[in-house]
Amino acid sequence: MMEELGITAYKCKKCGRVHYPFHDRCLSCKSREFETIKPEGAAKLLAYTQIFNLPWGFDVRFLIIGVVEFKNGVKAMGQIKADSLDKLKTGMKMKATWEPIRVQAGEDIYGLKLASIK
Amino acid sequence: MRDVAIIGVGMIPFGRRDEDTLLDMLAYASLKALDDAGLGDKSVDCVYVANMGAGILQHQTSVASALVDRLSLIPAAADAVENGPASGASAIKNGLLAVASGYYDTALVAGGEKMREVVGWKATDFVATMTHPEAEYPYGITLPGMAGMFTRLYMEKYGVTREQLLAIAIKNQKMGALNPYAHVEMVITKEGIYDSPDAVVNNPVAADPLHLYDMCPVSDGAAAVVLCPLELAKKIAPKSPVLIAGFGQATDTHTLQERDDPTDLKAVTLASQQAFEMAKLKPKDIDVAELHDAFTILEIAESEHAGFFKKGEGGKAAEKGETSIGGKLPINLSGGLKARGHPVGATGVAQIVDIVFQLRHELDKKRQAKNAKNGFTINFGGFGNNIVAFVLRRVE
């Protein structure tokens, strides 16, 4: 059982396309009727990078960021918990959690954190 | 719709311009364009100003109103155009349509950005504000980060190599060193950035697999063009007019993750096809191009998506020198964003200015594409979610 992730995705009731983030009309069929769904199942790493020149709000030397696809079709960006890219590979399975990703105005902002499954 | 020509262009050297305000830069480039068009003491009907970040970076809004006042162009109609890094080409498109429609006869289009007065992380954060505010921005993703993810996928799918990316960086900085308007006027070598122990220090990873020298610099700068109907241009233009033969614009999903194939820059393909169709030309008819190489991978990917090379062949062509001066299709003889610099609001206008220089055959032979008649540009907004392409033609 995966712990609750704070991502709400939107599945088109007409054609089944999964959207995240929200769109007012379906990207495929333009329908406005959606079922809200949560990411489910294992996450597959679709893309990743390590960035060193960070924007405002991060007091770390680098960030490793990736995009995953969950088994139910939800695709989302997250921060990857790793010291380097050495053990990452496109297509690998990742474990997703909902944790602080940055601090704004003294408060933790939560988001998707990803870690490779050993 | 009337044919529309560019009758004047102006640009100021890009780089770090501590002494100038944003309005100074826009005014200097505009005055050069007006003088070039022979309208130095005259007015224009409308003004479009491309700028992405004055509201954030300078705490200044309504830059178009400010520019017409500064240039004493009142009561010309004036609008600011913000379309991320594609603001420049979007503003030119607006000027083109305003004149083509017959509503206005003369348009001044200026683009400018002042990015160097803030520290690096603020500039990086400012550019990152174009990412999705819920699904991307909070994670700390930057545009170089998006490019890094895209590059890895493109390498995996099409076999693009580090050497091919290096070929773009080396070519464009070589051309930038010949361009008096370029921000970076430094020739680099493969040894210096790849093949030596020093390369690790000189060229560190910035957004893996992209390194520092795969990135364009953060720049200040401005550029401007003057448009009028072709028939009027033939009567009043002091220099050879350049016809805007075609344009195209297309959009794609805000986030890269929602594209069926994140390596497929559909908006680049669509915008390019529209521009070629309107111009009644094909990619093989183009003599010189300015592509949006904010990252080296983009020059390769855009050259393929625009139809100049098959997928997977653009990097090989660059490596073989086919996109260098004297090659089959010279790309970014200005140095591109990589060397000319990337003041985001100015870039799309600067690309057009550089192609006009080429089509008027005004450049030193080291940078002039031989017998150039047709030019092409791509201005790349967001991470490929808003693309504007132009085809320009020399008027004999």
Contacts between the chains, C-beta under 8 A, distances in Angstrom:
chain1	res1	chain2	res2	distance
A	19	B	258	7.0
A	20	B	135	6.4
A	20	B	257	7.8
A	20	B	258	7.6
A	21	B	132	5.8
A	21	B	134	5.2
A	21	B	135	4.2
A	21	B	254	7.7
A	21	B	255	6.8
A	27	B	253	6.9
A	27	B	258	6.8
A	46	B	257	7.2
A	46	B	262	7.5
A	47	B	149	4.0
A	47	B	150	7.7
A	47	B	152	6.6
A	47	B	153	5.6
A	47	B	256	7.6
A	47	B	257	8.0
A	47	B	262	6.6
A	48	B	149	6.4
A	48	B	152	7.1
A	49	B	145	5.2
A	49	B	148	3.3
A	49	B	149	4.8
A	49	B	152	6.8
A	49	B	207	5.2
A	49	B	208	5.3
A	49	B	209	7.9
A	50	B	148	7.5
A	50	B	205	6.9
A	50	B	207	7.2
A	50	B	208	4.3
A	51	B	140	7.4
A	51	B	141	7.6
A	51	B	142	5.8
A	51	B	144	6.3
A	51	B	145	4.2
A	51	B	148	6.6
A	51	B	206	7.3
A	51	B	207	4.6
A	51	B	208	7.8
A	52	B	204	7.2
A	52	B	205	6.5
A	52	B	206	5.8
A	52	B	207	7.3
A	53	B	120	6.7
A	53	B	121	7.6
A	53	B	124	5.7
A	53	B	142	6.8
A	53	B	144	6.6
A	53	B	206	6.0
A	53	B	207	7.7
A	54	B	121	6.5
A	54	B	124	7.0
A	54	B	140	5.9
A	54	B	142	7.2
A	55	B	121	5.9
A	55	B	124	4.6
A	55	B	125	3.6
A	55	B	128	4.9
A	55	B	140	6.2
A	55	B	142	5.8
A	56	B	121	5.5
A	56	B	122	6.3
A	56	B	124	7.9
A	56	B	125	4.0
A	57	B	125	7.5
A	57	B	140	7.3
A	58	B	140	5.2
A	63	B	139	7.6
A	63	B	140	4.8
A	63	B	145	7.8
A	65	B	139	5.7
A	65	B	140	6.7
A	65	B	141	5.4
A	65	B	145	5.8
A	65	B	149	7.7
A	66	B	149	7.6
A	67	B	149	6.8
A	67	B	256	7.2
A	67	B	257	4.7
A	75	B	257	4.2
A	75	B	258	6.8
A	76	B	135	6.7
A	76	B	257	6.9
A	77	B	135	6.1
A	77	B	136	5.5
A	77	B	139	5.4
A	77	B	141	6.5
A	77	B	255	7.6
A	77	B	257	6.5
A	78	B	139	6.7
A	79	B	139	5.6
A	79	B	140	7.2
A	85	B	208	5.8
A	90	B	152	7.2
A	90	B	153	7.4
A	90	B	156	6.3
A	101	B	138	6.1
A	101	B	139	5.9
A	101	B	140	7.5
A	102	B	138	6.3
A	102	B	139	7.9
A	102	B	140	6.5
A	109	B	138	5.7
A	111	B	138	5.6
A	111	B	139	5.9
A	112	B	139	7.6
